[in-house]
């Protein structure tokens, strides 16, 4: 399927460190950059299988720092909506090929950066809105779908949570607990589809120390590193990665 060669580690190590930092300290909204970068050197399905256990590992390792600091109504609504989103994504995965997922992941990467750029220019209002269970569930549905196909469930949840006016720590804690549950939802479907293999398990084990390192850095950088610096670099990586995935898919 793939080899643990120089290309694998050259892409996988920085990808998992960045993903760990995002999940450990910056809400995990751009953690999907890890899977997207890895999909440049291994098949998309293998990338999904490799990074899922790593994201779950980072979530467990960093959960203590944010324990009970989450906004439970928002987390509950997102989780309830994510389940049908995961089920729908399971069906989609059975009827399309690998290039479709490369294309979709590529557009998610570039689309997310475009949205953030437009938001920074003030094209979208950020006024706080009252909590709505149905809106939370809709955001959860989209998050469940995109999380299943590319581990990119963070952006839809981020858009919703930003509208709730949460503090930085409450936002981070809500993302951690939400996607800890969502990731468990994906384990059985991935196993059913045969996405997990001995090769992907070995790949996960090989990259686990770097994912944990990223999570450790993220927790400590939560109150220290300017978000603008971290996200600016991540957005550049997302654009380059997205463009490359789209190129590979269409060519």
C-alpha positions as CSV (number, residue, x, y, z in Angstrom):
1,X,0.0,0.0,0.0
2,X,2.8,2.4,1.0
3,X,6.2,2.4,2.5
4,X,7.7,4.0,5.6
5,X,10.3,5.7,3.4
6,X,11.9,9.1,3.5
7,X,8.9,10.7,1.8
8,X,6.6,9.4,4.5
9,X,8.5,10.8,7.4
10,X,9.4,14.1,5.6
11,X,5.6,14.7,5.2
12,X,4.3,12.9,8.3
13,X,6.6,14.4,11.0
14,X,5.8,18.1,10.4
15,X,2.2,17.2,9.6
16,X,1.6,15.5,12.9
17,X,3.5,18.1,14.9
18,X,1.3,20.9,13.4
19,X,-1.8,18.8,13.9
20,X,-0.9,18.1,17.5
21,X,-0.3,21.8,18.2
22,X,-3.6,22.7,16.6
23,X,-5.6,20.1,18.6
24,X,-3.7,20.7,21.8
25,X,-3.8,24.5,21.9
26,X,-5.7,26.1,19.1
27,X,-9.1,24.4,18.9
28,X,-8.1,21.8,16.3
29,X,-9.8,23.8,13.6
30,X,-6.9,23.4,11.2
31,X,-5.7,20.0,12.5
32,X,-6.9,18.4,9.3
33,X,-3.7,19.9,7.7
34,X,-2.0,16.7,9.1
35,X,-4.1,14.3,7.1
36,X,-4.1,16.5,4.0
37,X,-0.3,16.7,4.0
38,X,0.0,12.9,4.6
39,X,-2.4,12.3,1.7
40,X,0.3,13.7,-0.6
41,X,2.5,10.7,0.0
42,X,0.0,7.9,0.8
43,X,-3.5,7.0,-0.5
44,X,-6.3,9.1,1.0
45,X,-7.8,6.1,2.8
46,X,-4.4,5.2,4.4
47,X,-4.0,8.8,5.5
48,X,-7.4,8.7,7.2
49,X,-6.5,5.5,9.0
50,X,-3.1,6.7,10.1
51,X,-4.1,10.0,11.6
52,X,-7.3,9.0,13.3
53,X,-5.6,7.1,16.2
54,X,-3.1,9.9,16.5
55,X,-5.8,12.6,16.8
56,X,-7.5,10.5,19.4
57,X,-4.3,10.0,21.3
58,X,-3.6,13.7,21.3
59,X,-7.2,14.4,22.5
60,X,-6.7,12.0,25.5
61,X,-3.3,13.5,26.3
62,X,-4.6,17.1,26.3
63,X,-8.1,16.5,27.8
64,X,-7.0,17.1,31.4
65,X,-5.9,20.7,30.7
66,X,-9.5,21.5,29.5
67,X,-11.5,19.2,31.6
68,X,-15.1,20.6,32.3
69,X,-14.2,23.9,30.8
70,X,-16.3,23.3,27.7
71,X,-19.7,24.7,26.8
72,X,-21.8,21.5,27.1
73,X,-25.0,22.6,25.3
74,X,-22.9,23.4,22.2
75,X,-20.8,20.3,22.5
76,X,-24.0,18.1,22.9
77,X,-25.7,19.7,19.9
78,X,-22.6,19.2,17.7
79,X,-22.2,15.6,18.8
80,X,-25.9,14.8,18.1
81,X,-25.7,16.2,14.6
82,X,-22.3,14.5,13.9
83,X,-23.8,11.0,14.1
84,X,-26.0,11.2,11.0
85,X,-23.2,13.2,9.3
86,X,-20.8,10.2,9.8
87,X,-23.4,7.8,8.6
88,X,-24.0,9.8,5.4
89,X,-20.3,10.1,4.8
90,X,-20.0,6.3,5.2
91,X,-22.4,5.8,2.3
92,X,-20.6,8.4,0.1
93,X,-17.2,6.7,0.8
94,X,-18.5,3.4,-0.7
95,X,-19.5,5.0,-4.0
96,X,-16.6,7.2,-5.0
97,X,-12.9,6.7,-5.7
98,X,-9.7,8.0,-4.2
99,X,-9.3,10.9,-6.6
100,X,-12.7,12.3,-5.6
101,X,-11.4,12.5,-2.0
102,X,-8.2,14.1,-3.0
103,X,-10.2,16.7,-4.9
104,X,-12.6,17.2,-2.0
105,X,-9.8,17.5,0.6
106,X,-8.0,20.0,-1.7
107,X,-11.1,22.2,-2.0
108,X,-11.8,22.0,1.7
109,X,-8.2,23.2,2.4
110,X,-8.4,26.1,0.0
111,X,-12.0,26.9,0.8
112,X,-11.3,27.1,4.5
113,X,-8.4,29.6,4.0
114,X,-10.6,31.6,1.7
115,X,-13.3,31.8,4.3
116,X,-10.9,32.9,7.0
117,X,-9.5,35.6,4.7
118,X,-13.0,36.9,3.9
119,X,-13.8,36.9,7.7
120,X,-10.6,38.8,8.4
121,X,-11.7,41.4,5.9
122,X,-15.0,41.8,7.6
123,X,-17.2,40.3,4.9
124,X,-18.8,38.1,7.6
125,X,-20.3,39.4,10.8
126,X,-19.1,37.9,14.0
127,X,-21.9,39.1,16.3
128,X,-22.8,36.6,19.1
129,X,-26.1,34.7,18.4
130,X,-28.4,32.9,20.8
131,X,-27.8,29.2,21.3
132,X,-29.9,27.1,19.0
133,X,-30.0,23.3,19.3
134,X,-31.0,22.9,15.6
135,X,-28.2,25.1,14.4
136,X,-25.7,23.3,16.6
137,X,-27.0,19.9,15.2
138,X,-26.7,21.2,11.6
139,X,-23.1,22.3,12.2
140,X,-22.5,18.9,13.8
141,X,-23.9,17.2,10.7
142,X,-21.5,19.0,8.4
143,X,-18.6,18.5,10.8
144,X,-19.4,14.7,11.1
145,X,-19.4,14.4,7.3
146,X,-16.2,16.4,6.6
147,X,-14.5,14.7,9.6
148,X,-15.2,11.3,8.2
149,X,-13.9,12.0,4.7
150,X,-10.9,14.1,5.5
151,X,-10.7,14.7,9.3
152,X,-11.8,18.3,8.5
153,X,-14.6,18.5,10.9
154,X,-13.1,21.5,12.7
155,X,-14.0,24.3,10.3
156,X,-17.8,23.9,10.4
157,X,-17.7,23.5,14.2
158,X,-15.4,26.5,14.5
159,X,-17.8,28.7,12.5
160,X,-20.6,27.7,14.8
161,X,-18.7,28.1,18.1
162,X,-17.3,31.5,17.1
163,X,-20.9,32.7,16.8
164,X,-21.5,31.7,20.5
165,X,-19.0,34.2,21.8
166,X,-17.1,31.6,23.9
167,X,-13.8,32.4,25.6
168,X,-10.6,31.1,24.1
169,X,-10.4,28.3,26.6
170,X,-14.1,27.3,26.5
171,X,-13.8,27.2,22.7
172,X,-10.7,24.9,22.9
173,X,-12.3,22.7,25.5
174,X,-15.5,22.3,23.5
175,X,-13.6,21.4,20.4
176,X,-11.6,18.8,22.3
177,X,-14.5,17.0,23.9
178,X,-16.7,17.2,20.7
179,X,-14.1,15.6,18.4
180,X,-13.0,13.1,21.0
181,X,-16.5,11.7,20.7
182,X,-16.8,12.2,16.9
183,X,-13.6,10.4,16.3
184,X,-14.9,7.4,18.3
185,X,-17.9,7.4,16.0
186,X,-15.6,6.8,13.0
187,X,-13.7,3.9,14.4
188,X,-16.3,1.1,13.6
189,X,-17.2,2.5,10.1
190,X,-13.5,2.7,9.2
191,X,-13.0,-0.8,10.4
192,X,-16.0,-1.9,8.4
193,X,-14.6,-0.3,5.2
194,X,-11.2,-2.0,5.7
195,X,-9.4,1.3,6.0
196,X,-7.3,0.1,9.0
197,X,-4.5,-2.2,8.0
198,X,-1.3,-3.4,9.6
199,X,0.6,-0.9,7.4
200,X,-1.6,2.0,8.7
201,X,-1.1,0.8,12.3
202,X,2.6,0.8,11.9
203,X,2.4,4.2,10.3
204,X,0.4,5.5,13.3
205,X,2.9,4.0,15.8
206,X,5.8,5.6,13.9
207,X,4.3,9.1,14.0
208,X,2.7,8.9,17.5
209,X,5.7,10.5,19.3
210,X,5.5,13.5,17.0
211,X,1.8,13.9,17.4
212,X,2.2,13.8,21.2
213,X,5.0,16.3,21.0
214,X,2.7,18.6,19.0
215,X,-0.1,18.2,21.6
216,X,2.4,19.0,24.4
217,X,3.6,22.1,22.6
218,X,0.0,23.2,21.9
219,X,-1.2,23.1,25.5
220,X,1.8,25.2,26.6
221,X,1.5,27.6,23.6
222,X,-2.3,28.1,24.3
223,X,-1.7,31.3,26.3
224,X,1.7,32.2,24.9
225,X,2.0,32.0,21.1
226,X,0.0,34.6,19.1
227,X,-2.8,32.9,17.2
228,X,-2.0,35.1,14.1
229,X,1.5,33.6,13.8
230,X,0.4,29.9,14.1
231,X,-2.7,30.2,11.9
232,X,-0.8,32.3,9.3
233,X,1.8,29.6,8.8
234,X,-0.9,26.9,8.8
235,X,-2.9,28.7,6.1
236,X,0.1,28.8,3.8
237,X,0.5,25.0,4.3
238,X,-3.2,24.4,3.6
239,X,-3.2,26.4,0.4
240,X,-0.1,24.6,-0.9
241,X,-1.3,21.2,0.2
242,X,-4.8,21.8,-1.2
243,X,-3.4,23.0,-4.6
244,X,-1.2,19.9,-4.8
245,X,-4.1,17.5,-4.0
246,X,-6.3,19.1,-6.6
247,X,-3.5,18.9,-9.2
248,X,-2.9,15.2,-8.5
249,X,-6.7,14.4,-8.6
250,X,-7.4,16.1,-11.9
251,X,-4.2,14.9,-13.6
